Amino acid sequence: MSQPVVVGIDGSERSSAAADWAAREAASRGVPLHLLHATPPLPDGGAVPRSAVERLHAMGEWMLGRVVADLGERHPDIEVRAEQADDAPASALLASARDAGLLVVGTRGAGGFAGLAVGSVALRLAAAASCPVVLVPQPPGALEEGIREAHGSARIVVGFDARHPVREVAEFAFSAAEARGTRLRVVQAWALPAEAVSARTLVVTEEDRAMWEDQEVLRLSDAVRAWREKYPRVPVRTGVVLLHPAEGLLNTSGDAALIVVGRRTDPYAAEGRLGPVTHAVLHHARCPVAVVPHAGSDG
């Protein structure tokens, strides 16, 4: 694993949190960190004074210099490179992602409005980048941080479907847990069989429900076995929840450090798309979310 970790920088609080997260990730992977700032596109129409363009570039250089100096003090062992791009942020970051092992951005940049959970640039990157993307929310407050520390929040949570396991998503989650020396929670949502909720069925007995749940537990355990054997140092806990997949993931990850979900790549759509589960998790998670592209079914 030698491809760099790329992080988008725009001067916002969330981009600072993303840069710090990316630096720690680069250190754990033993790879360089690449900071990318895209100069905001100037309004169309009319000639733009050269001095305005130069001021924007100077501001970008100053911003990148501050981040490089800050990260150099706190993470002296990683190689940091900074670059400005003369393109729209999403386009510049998508181009940079082609040679990256991981792309990291804040859930929202300097634009947007109060209450906006995920900005348009972050959503486009999560839906279209060729490499895994981590969206980092606003840094937690002191109370949230205290709760996470009290619960040993270093764990990673990954959404899993034992009937259609996705290799890329499982590999990302297990390797991330191994690199951090932390716990992994594998969550599978399930629903009652169709015959249990038909118009002719008035009551679902506790015995039937327990039997179906036991079957799901065994199926999940069997599906995860190969990754348990490949990553024997990762403490793994599996669980099935009788909930919508997004709700099950969010309920399980209240004290998590990272949620891992998948995004099916679509060769017929240049911009890709996000499945409903991934979309919901991105908008409601309170911790960083990793979106891993894969060729299987939607996350």
Buried (B, 14 or more C-beta within 10 A) or exposed (E): EEBBBBBBBBBBEBBBBBBBBBBBBBBBBEBBBBBBBBBBEEEEEEEEEEEEEEEBBEBBEEBBEEBBEBBEEEBEEBEBEBBBBEBBBBBBBBBBBEEBBBBBBBBBBEEBEEEEBBBBBBBBBBBBBBBBBBBBBBEBEEEBEEBBEEEEBBBBBBBBBBEEBBEBBBBBBBBBBBBBEBBBBBBBBBEBEEEBEEEEEEEEEEEBEEEBBEEBBEBBBEBBEEBBEEBEEBEBEBBBBEBBBBBBBBEBBBBBBBBBBBBBBBEEEEEBBBBEBBBBBBBBBBBBBBBBBBEBEBB
